Amino acid sequence: MFVAIRSDSDNSKALEAARRHSPNIEIVGPRTLLFDITGSAAKKVRGIAEGIFEEGAYKAIGVSDNAAAALMLARHREGVSFATAEDPKELEEIPVDALDADREFRELMDAWGIVTLGEFKRLPEDDMVERFGLDVVTHREAASGTAYRAPAWNVRDNSFLWSRRLDGEIKTIEPLHFILSAGVRQVFENLSYAGLSTQTANIALSGRGGKKEYKVRLVFPVLNEKIWLRQMVSKIEQDPPEFGIESVDLEFESCRPRVVQNNLYSGAVLEPENLDLLVSKLKKVVGVEEIGVPRLLDSWSRPFSMTENLSPLTREFDEKAGETVFAAFYRYPKPLRARLGFENGVPRAISIKGKKQMVRVASGPWRADAEWHRPEAFARDEWDLETETGAVYRVVVSGPGEALIEGGFD
């Protein structure tokens, strides 16, 4: 269903109203805009239009299942008008002068006493086409509400909003879960229609006792209502508001959908949806500060710290042609002992668990020393070695011919 709004002055208030209900908005003129509401019954859309009109600052609002008909209703009638292919009555009451016709046509309609679009539509089509040509067909389509007009959605928002003012205050999570479900469902219908997804949501709960805001961010874009509701409820349960809730506001930030490819031969792995939900449950059990993703530090005595940001687990890299691609370094939990064979001060062979490999390329040595102010201060020589098998290791020289392999590069 399409909704056209003709404002008193400018489109500012109409644009604000349209953003509450649709991601697809077209600014048609200085005082006119058009938007659509997907997945809603005609009766519900008409109720939405009447609610918008009661806010004031509007001349007319037209509702129709045809974009051209909705605009014609808004431009040539006052108040809220409604017309569909099954019920075109209000459209037929519009004056025939609303048609985009030439002067000769309008004068002839006046001479014949044809005043409204309904009267014009009842004229014999074949005789009219014979006299005026195929332009009459276009006029008849406009008069019957079947003319095709491709919307040009020229307003795009990064945020999709939903709000609900409650009749009374609520203090438990069960009714709030039901309200959040209704908001998420409506926003996701609009996101899906626009071909977008989301991974960030802002929740604002307001009441007489104050206002509390929450931010929920998933590590991947998804439009799964159940996953979002579990995350939102879990976030609120960790820090519930200490007042009765009288209004709920949701804001979802749009993004490109996640690309998923399932391979018949790929092994079973934990889906990101289940991973994120598992992390949320663990936070409630052990605390937020006790769970996260290891983050490497530039220090040998403290190899990593924890961060709550889980995006590295599912981050997608989109490398462009010509950009530098950095190798990933894997640190072994326990360094692996090895023996090095040197030639002119450069490693030429490495023996790992009794198996000897020749060194193809050796980079180094690098003297690493730090933590001089701590008891575990260190100073050592490091080499990056590529063997004849293609493996690349980070090797630390611990003594004459002795070495430790701390990790490797992918």
C-alpha positions, 0 to 999 in steps of 0.5 A: 500500500502506498501513502502520499502526504501533502503538507501545509508548508514543507515535508519536514513533519511528513518525512518524520512520520514516514520514517516511522513506518517505512524505509522507502520514501520519495520526495515528490515535490516541495510539499508532497512525499510518497512512501509505502507500507509493506506486509500490512492490510489495507484497513491497518494502513488506512488507520496509520494514515488517519493517525498521521493526519491527526498530528496536524500540519497536513493538507491531505493524505491519499492511500491506495494500492497504486502509487499514481492513485495515492498521489492523485488523491493527496493532490486533489482531495482534502483530509484522508482519502482511500481508494483501491482497485476493488473500491475506487469510489473516492478516486472517481469523485476527483474532478476530471481536470486532474488528468494530465490532458491537453486543452482540447480534451478538457474543453470537450469534457466540459462541453459534454458535462463530464465533471468527475473521473468516474463519469469519464471512465464510463464513456465508451473506450473504443469511441474515445480512442478512435477520436483522441488516440491512444492517450485516452487509454492512459487517461482511463488508467489514471481514472481507474487507479491502474496507471503504472508509476515507478517509485523513485525512493530518493530518501534512504535512512541508515536507521530504522525506528519503531516506538510504542507508547503503553497504556500502563506501566510494566515492571516485568520482562514477560510483557516487555518481551511481547512488545519487543517482539512486535517492534522487531517483527515490523522493523525486520519486514521493512529491512527485508523489503529494502534488501538490508540487514542489521547487527546493531540495535539501540533500546530505550525504555522510558517511564516516570522514574527515568530512562534507560538505554541499551545497545546490542551488537551482534558479530554478524548481520542477521534478521532472525527475530528469535536471535535478536529477542534472546540477545535483547532480553539477556541484555536487559536482564543483566541490568534491569530498569528500576522503574515502571516502563511506559514507552519502548523505542527501538532503533536498528542500524542497517547494513549489508546482509551477511553472505552465507555459503554452505559446502556439502563437504565442510565439517560441522562447526558452531554457527555464529548465531549459536556462538553469540548466544552462548557468549551471552549466557556465559556472561550472565554466569561468570560475568562480563569481564571474564569472557571475551576474545584474546587480544595480543599485546606488544609484550612477551611477559603478558601475551594477551588480554581479553576484550568483549568485542567478538567481531574478530571471530566472524570478521569478513575481509574484503581485500581490493586488488593491490592492497597488502595482505598481512600474514596471520601469526599463530603462537604455540601454547608451548614453545617447541624445542629445535636445533639450528645449524648455522653457516656464516652466522645464518641458519641453514638447517633446522631439526624439529623432533629429529627431522631435519629441514633445510632453511630456504630463507632466513630473516633476522636476527632481531634483538628483542629486549624489554621489561627491564624494570621487571624481574622477568626482563629478557633479551634474545635473538629472533629469526623468521625462517622459511623451510624447504617445505614452505613452512614459516616459523618464528624461532628464538635462539636460546643457546649454541645450536639450541632454539625454541619455535614460538609460532608460525605464519599462515 
